[in-house]
Amino acid sequence: MLRLVDANMNRSREGLRVLEDIARFMLNDDALSQKFRQIRHKLIEADSSHQLLTSRDAYGDVGAQKPAARPRGNINDLVTANSRRVQESLRVLEEFAQLPDTIPNLDSDWFKSARFTLYTLEKELTQCLLRKDKIEKLTGLYVIIDPLFLRGRNEIEVARQAIRGGAKIIQLRDKKREHGELLPIARQLRQLCTQEGVLFIINDYLDLALASDADGLLDFYGQQAQAGRTGREGGECFGRLRDRRVEDGLTVPLQVQVDMQPPMQPWAALTKPYRQSNQCSTKERDNAQVQEDRSSGRHPDHEDRQTARRPRADGAGERQTGDRPQ
């Protein structure tokens, strides 16, 4: 039994060291690496007895000659493999620590607590690596797919041609159609971008970004997003989007609570503060839209003075285009 405890102690500490060094050297995340270090040091304290060391028999281990582990495809595979290794070893220690003839200072409850902590830390570390990878890809040609400028061309074909031409980021922007109409297009674009190794960004709509599993969100206008809103068009498709996380403007498919953490990235600037709350009145929205239109030159105040005016209700018409005062 001591050999079993010793082997699982070693597995746990070795896997934790790999995770700790990834957080420390690849992410420069001192807080996250400290969390792994604390668990590893606690295991060292629990293994202070020489009973485990004297019972060790590495050459006599019948499982020592097993085939080597399959090659890791990327750093995320490395995190997954070592996290599983630690979690499984902690479960073994948790179970055997409950037996009466085990080493007295082994605490089954602590091993259980550490195991559940590792579940969370694995998620946090993976999320940080995914975000780092996406941020590093934010270079090169950035193409915006907006039907307003496509002149009837298919969004998917235009995106495919842009990628062939060297685009590294594809953004879907559509201010006209409802979300229910955009969702199939967004999913097709997401599939295309995934196949080509290109980032896919959604403009403005958090629910659409989550439903299509987009890589990012542009113009994210809120510190706390309510992903399950059903009051918008096509909302029946998005009622299942609760408990997803969006950080720094990048969506990551993890089942945790929505939690925005500043500072936000430049592409996630708060450009439309009047949309931050769903509770603002229609009048407030209209006034805010008027202010936005005026600043962009789209308001009637900026129209040409030669534009025809509508006749009054009493039949007395106002001057038409080209009229000059006498």
N, C-alpha and C positions, 0 to 999 in steps of 0.2 A: 504493500500500500504506500509506503514511503517513496518508493521509486515512482509510482504514479503521480503522487503530489509533486515531487521534484521535477518531473518532466513537464507537467502543466504550469508550474511556476516559471520554468525557463521559457516555455512557449509564450506565456503572457508578457513577460518582461521584454523578450526579443521583439515581439510584434509591436508593443507599445513604443519601443525605441525607434522603430521604423516610422511610425506615425508621428512621433514627436519631432523627428528630424525633418520630415516633410513639412510640417507646420513651421518649423524654425527656419530652415534654410531656403525652402522654395516659396513660402508665403511671407516670410519675415513677420510672422504672427506670434509675438511673444506670449500673449494671453492664452492662445489656443495650445501652444506647445507646453505651457505651464500646466495645463489641465492633464495632458498625457503624462507629464513628468510626475505630478503628484500621485497618480495611481501607480506608476512604476516604482516610486520610492516606497509607497506603502507596501507593495509586494516584497520589496527587498527587506523591509523591517519584519514582515511575517515569516521570511525565510532565513532569519538570523540563526536558527538552530543548526547545529552541525549534524543533526540526525539525517537531514535530507542529503547533505553532501556525502556522508559516509555510505548512504544507501545507493548512491548513483552507480550505474553500470552501463555506460554508453555502448560499449562493445558487445555487451550481452543482450542489447535491445533487439528483439526479433523484427521490429518495424523500422530499424535504422537503414535497411537496405532497400526501402521502397523506391519506386521510380521518382525521378526529379519532378518537381511541380512544372506544370505547363508554362511556357513563356508568357510574361505579362505584356499585353498589347499597349498599355499606356499607364500613366501615373495613377489614373483612377482605378484601374485594375489592381494596382499595387496596394492602394488604400483599402479596397474591398477585401482582398485576400488576407491582409494582415489584421484588419478589423475582425473578420470572421474567426481568424486564428485565436485572437485574444478573447473574444466573446465565448467561443466554445470551451477554451481552457478554463475560463472563469466559471462556467457552468459546471464543469467537472469538479473543480475545487469547492464550489458551493455545495454540491451534493455530498462529497466525501468528508467535508468538514463537519457534517452533521453526525457522523459515526462516532461512537464513544471512544474508540481506540486510536483516533487520529491525533495529530499533534495538538496539544491543548490551546495554543494561541491562534489557531485558525478560526476565523469568525465567518460562519456561513452567511450571515446577514450582510456583512460587508462585501463579500464576493458577489452577492446578488445585486447590491446597490451599485457596485463598480460595473457590473455587466450592463445594467440599464443606462448608466452614465455613458458607457462606450457606444451604445446605440445612438445616443444623441450626438456624441462627438464625431462619430463616423459621418453622420448626416451633415454636420457643420463643416467638417474638413472637406468633404466632397463638394459641398456648395461653394466653398471658397475657391476650390480649384477650378470648378466650372466657370465661375465669374471671372477668374484670372484669365482663363483660356479665351473667353469671349472678348474681354477687354483687349487682349493682345491681337485679336483679329480685326479690331476696329481701325483698319488702315486700308488704303487703296481707294478704288472707285466706288462711290456710294450712289446707287441708282434708286430714284423714287418712281414707283409705279402708280400713276394717278390716271384713271379713266378720262378725266377731263382733257388730258393732253394726248391720249392714245389714238383718237380719231377712229374709234371702232375696232381697233386691233385687240387681239386676245391678250389678257394680262400675263398668262403663263408663257406664251410664245415670246412676248416682249422681254420677260425676265430671263428666259432661256438664252435669247440672243445677247442680252446684256452680260450674262455670265460668261458666254463664249468670248465676248469682247473684253473680258478682264474685270468685271464687277466683283467686288468682294462683299458687298452689303446690298441687300434688296429691301426696300421699304414699301409697304402697301399703304397708300393714302387714298381715302375715298370719303368725301364729305356729303355725298348725295344719297347713296344707297343705304338701306337698313342693314343692321348687323346680321340678320338672318340670311340675307342675300350674299353678304361678304364672307361669311364663315366658310363655305365650300371653296371659294377662291383662295382664302387665306391658308387653308389646309393644303391645297395643291401647291401653293407657293412654298409653304414650309417643307413639304416633301421634296420639291425640286432643290431647294437650298440645302437641305440635309444631304441629298445625294451628291451635290457638287461641292460640299464643304464651304458653303457661303452662309453668312449670317442673315437671318430674316427678322425684320423689324416691323412692328405695327405702329401706325400713327394714331395717337390719342386714346384708343379704346382698350382699356385694361381687360374687359371681359372677353373681347375678341382675341387679344394676345394670349390669354390663358387658354381659351378654347382651342386655339390653333397651335398651342405650345411654341409660340414665337420665342426667338432668342432675346428680344428686347422690346422696349416701348419708348416711343418718342413723345415729348411734350406730356410727360406724366404730371398731372396737376393735382396732387394731394399727398400729404404725408401719410395718411392712412386710407387704404383703398378698400371699398366694400365690393368684393368680387362677386357676391351672389345677388346683385341687384336684379329685380325682375320688372321694374317699371319702364325700362327702355325697350324699343322695338326689338323683336327677336329674343326677348328675355327668357322665354321658356327654354332656350338652348343653354342658358348660362346659370340656371339655378343650381347646377351641380358643381359650380366652381369654387365653393367655399374651401377654406383651409388650404390655400396655396400661398406661396411666399414670393414676394417681389422685393428685391433689394437693389439699391443703386441703379434703378431703371432696368434691371435685367431680370427676366423671369426664369425661374428654375423649378423644374417639376418635382417638388418635394411637398409631402403632405404635412405642412405645419401652418401655424397661424399667420395671417397677413401681418407684416411688421416692417414698415419702412424705416430705414436707419440712415440719417444724413451723415456725411455730406453726399448729395446726389451728384451723378455724373452730368457733364455739360449737355448731353443729348436728352436729359430728363429734366430740363429746366421748367420752372413753373411759369408757363407763358400765358395761362388763362385762369387767373385766380377766381373769376366769377363762376367757374365750373367746379370749384372745390367742394361745394355742398349741394346735395340734391334738394335741399330744403328751400333754396332761394326761389323767390316768386318769379312768375313769368315777366312781370314788369321789370324786375331787377335784371333778368337775363336780357330783355330787349334793350334796356338802357346800356348795359355793358356791351351788347353787340353793336349798338349805334356808335359808341365810343371807339370800338375797334374798327368799324367801317370808316369812320371819319379819319382815323390815323392812317389808314391804308389807301385813302382816296376813293373809296367805293360809295360814300354817302352822297345823297342828292345834292348836298350843299356844294359838292365839288363838280357837279355836272356842268356841261356847257350851257351858258345862258341863252343860247339860241334854240335849246330844246323846246318843242311845243308843249304848251300847258293845257290841261283839261279845261273844258268850258264849265262855268258855274251852273249850279242847279237852277237858277232863275232864268237861264237862257242867255244871259249876257256873257258872251264869250270873251276870253282874254286873248291877248295877241298871240299869233301863231309863229312858227319858225320863220325867220327872215323879216318879220315885221319890225319897223323902226318907229319910235315915238315921233309924232309930228312936232 
